[in-house]
Amino acid sequence: MPELPEVETVKRTLNQLVIGKRIERVSVHLARIIQRPEEPQEFSILLEGQTIHLVERRGKFLRFVMDDLVMVSHLRMEGRYGVYSSSEPVEPHTHVIFHFTDGTELRYKDVRQFGTMHLFKKGEEWNAPPLNKLGIEPLDEGFTFEAFRSALNGKKSKIKPLLLNQVYVVGLGNIYVDEALFEAGIHPEREADSLSSKELKRLHAAIVQTLKEAVDQGGSSIKSYVNGQGEMGMFQQQLKVYGRKQEPCLRCGQPIAKSVVGGRGTHFCSKCQPLKKRRESKVK
């Protein structure tokens, strides 16, 4: 599933490709992609004549800001956008096509068919699902250590599934949680309320550093991810634990372990990220 760096890269690419384009009509070939309004035909009619002015990101969601409407889109497992000439053949699994007045098309392709699109009047998207219950943005100025600590305060669950929960911190998925926990030296099964202030500070810094580096590399192309121009991300070449089961740890040489935490495959180094370690004194 595309995580924050991948969605951020798609957002930046789409801002180069579709800004200022006016929608002539919309073709919906798979109705369940359209979550709001209930009728795909209404979705298409409402978008006719709308111009795309900006594409933004909130967590793993894309916001297409138009004249008086906002479309909220989630790529889920394998959704992808691409801009094509209307004369180019339409690839299989292309479920929604936005036909522009200049003869180009924004096409949404999704082999797994899990992606979603919600359409709102501008401003109403913040007060309804799927955006109304999202947590803090890890690359925003508001993602301070105090905000991070407050979001996790009193939580007794294991730290990995807590970080995957978009209610607390948005945009993090399996890849970047594993990488950030490794950078911070924290075992993914540690209970959140057992972490000292010093450990939380390391984790906060590791999340920001990992995500920034991934964005700089265009994300990670682990499976089928490409940006809006069909280009792969390159951060997978820098992964230290994710997908490296039984390979030597780049720090200590011990084989990387893999287990299941919170129902997700999880990679870590048991030496660099010990499960049982002395609680560090808190930093005021």
N, C-alpha and C positions, 0 to 999 in steps of 0.2 A: 504494500500500500504506500502511495506517495506520502511522505511526511513533510514537515515544515520546509526543509530546504528545497525539496522537489517542487512543492506547490509555489513557493516563493519564486523559483526559477521559471515555472510556467507563467506565473503572473507577469514577471518582467518581460518575458518573450511576447506574451499576448499584448502587452502595452506597446510593443513595437509594431505589431501586426494588425491590430483591429481598431485602434483609437481613431475616431472620426468616421468610421464606417456606418452606414445607415442600413437597417434591416428592411429588405423588401418583403420577405416572407420567411416562414419557418416550416420545415418538414420534420415531423416526428414519426419515426418508424418503430419505436418501442415505447408504448404508452407509460409503462411503469417507471421510466426514468423521470417523468414529470410528476413531482409530488405536490405541487401547488401552482395553479389551481387544480381541481380534481379532473377537469376535462382538458386533455391535451390540445383540443381544438381551440379552447379559450386561451390557452398559453400562446398558441401561434398567432391568434388574432390580436391579442394585447401587444405583442412585440412588433407588429407591422408598423413601420415608419419610425421606430425608435433608433436613435443613434447612440453608439457606445462611446462614452466619454472617458472612462477610466476602468481599469481592472485592479482590484485590491484583494488583499488576503486577510482572512481572520482565522487563525489556527490553520487547519487543513482545508478550509473552505475558500473558494474564489467568489468575489463580489463583482459582478458586471454592472457598473453604474451607468444608467442611460438617462434619457430626458427626464422622465418622471417615474421610472421603474428601476428596480434592482433585481438581478437574477443571482441567486446564491447557488453555487454548484460545488458538489463534492465528487472527487474522482474515484473514491473508494479504492478497490484493489488495482484495477488496470485501466481506468478511464484516461483518455488523452484527447487534447484538442489539437487541431491542425488547420492551417489556412491553405486553401487550394483555389485554383481557377475552376470556374463552373464547368469547363470543358474536360477536366480531368476525371477519369473513371472513379466511381465511388467504391472504396474498399469494403470488404465484408465487415460486419459488426459495427457499421456506422449507423448510429441510432437517431441522432438529431443533427439537422443541417440548418444553419442560419445563412440564408441567401442574401448577399449584400447588393446594393444598387449598382456597384462598380463592376459586377461580374465575378467577384470572388465569393468564397464560401468559408465559413467557420464550421468545421465538421467535428462532431463528438463521436469518438469510437470507443467501444467498451466491450471487450471480449467476454468478461465475466458478468456484465450487465448489472452491476451493483451500484453504479453512479446515480446521483440524484440532482434534480434541478428544482428550485423553489423560486417563484416569482412574487415580488411584493411591490406595493407602492413605496416610493423612496422614503426611507426613514422607518417604515414599519418592520423591516427585517430584524431590527435589534430587539424587538419585543415579543418575538415568536420563535419557535423552533425552526431551524437548528442552531441559531446563533445566540439565543437569549440566555443560555446556561453555560457558556464557555468561560474558562478561567483566564488567567493572566498570560500575556504574550511574552515569551522568553527573549525576544529581540527588541522589545520596546524599552523606552527609558523607565517605565514604571515597574520593570522587573528588577527591583532592588532586592538585596538580601533580606531586608525586613519583610517585603511583600511575599517573597518565597517562603520564608520561615512561617509567616502568618498563615499562608495557604495550607501548609502541612501540619500546623500546630495541633497537637493532641491526636493525630491519626495513628492508629495502632496497626494498620495493615502493613504488609511488606512494601518496601520502598519501590520496587519495580512496578507492580500493578498500580500503585498510587500515582506514579509519574505518567503512566499510560492513560490515566483517567483525565479526559479533557475538561472536566469540571474544575480542576485545580490549576494545571498548567497546560496550555494548548500546543498542538503541533508536534509533540513528541510521540514517536512510535517505537517499534521494537529495535530498530537499528540504532537510533541515537540515544535511547535510554541505556542500552548495553554499553555503548561507547562512553557516555558520560559517567556512568557508574565506574567503569574501569579507570577513567582519568582521575576520578575522585578517590579511588581505592576503597570503594564500598561494595560489599556483597549484595547482590540483588534480592536476597531473602532477608536482609536486615529489616527489622520493624522500624517504621519511620520515627516513632517516638523514642527510639533508643539512640538516635543519632545526636551527637553533641553539636554545639554551635560551630565548632571548628570543622566538623565533618560536613555540616550543612553548607558552610561557606565554600568548602572545596567543591561540593556538588553543584552549588549555584554557579560558581565560576566555570566548572566543567561543562555544564549545559550550554552556557553562553558561548564558550570557546568552540565547542564541538559544532554547534549549529552555525556559527559564523564561518568556520572553515568549510563546512559542507556547502553552504550557500555560495561561497567563493568558488567552489569546484563544480557548481551546477547541480548539486545533489549526488545521489548514489544510484547508478543503474544496476540494481541487483538482479532484476528480472526483465520487465518490459518497459521500464520508465524511459521516456524521452521527453524533451521539452517541446514547445509549440512549433519548433523548426526541425523536429526530428533528430535533435542532437542528444547524445548520451551525457549523463553526469559522470564525473570522474572521482568523486570522493571515495568510492569503493576501493580505490588503490591505497587509501590511507587508513582503512579500518584496522583496528588493533585487536579486536576480539570477535566481533560479529562475523559469522560465517567461517570462522577459523578453527573449528573443532579439531582437537588433537595436534594442531600446529603449535610450534613453540611460542610462548609469550615473548613479545618483543622486548620486555623488560627483564624478566628473570629466566626465561628459557623453559619454564614448566609448560606442559601441554595445556592448551586452552580447553576448558571443560564446557559441556553443554548439558543443561537440564531444562525442566519445564517449571516456570514460575508464573502463577496467575494464568495458566493455560497457554502461555506463550513460550516458544523455544528461546532459551536464554544462554548467552555465551559470557564466560567470565574466566578469570584466572584465580584459582583458589588460594594461591600464595600471595598475590598482590591485592586480592580482595577477600581477606579472611572473614569467615562468618562469625567466628567467636574472637573478639578482640577486646582489649581493655578499653572501657569507656574513657574518652579523652575529656579533660577538664574543659568546662564551657568557657567560651570567650565572651566577655561582656561587651 
